[in-house]
Amino acid sequence: MRILVVCGAGASSTFVAQRVRRAAQDAGLPWTAVAGTEQSLPIDLDAADVILVGPHLLDALPHIEQAAAPRRTTVVLLPDDVFADLDGSRTLELVRRAVAVTSPETLTDAGAEDPART
């Protein structure tokens, strides 16, 4: 599972990505998380299974969802208090729930890569 965290300039997304990556590792999930920006989204989108969108990009959410739809990439708007999630566990749970809703088999195999996506 490849998670892309998107924010305006890339600074806050870096912190969230690091925390989610660490939480996934602690949970034994082979998931990756990287930071990106709204501007880098067209390039970064091809390598993402899930996009976490910073709360300050609420106005850009429809555009991001539209760009992600042809790729069947899940988009999740992060809550306003995402930066208080210091260990990334709450944010990881958001990802797990979003993926379970869109693709239940993804969680049953502990997040193994989908061969059709690689």
Secondary structure, 3 states (H helix, E strand, C coil): CEEEEEECCCHHHHHHHHHHHHHHHHCCCCCEEEEEECCCHHHHHHHCCEEEECHHHHHHHHHHHHHHHHHCCEEEECCCCHHHCCCCHHHHHHHHHHHHHHCHHHHHCCCCCCHHHC
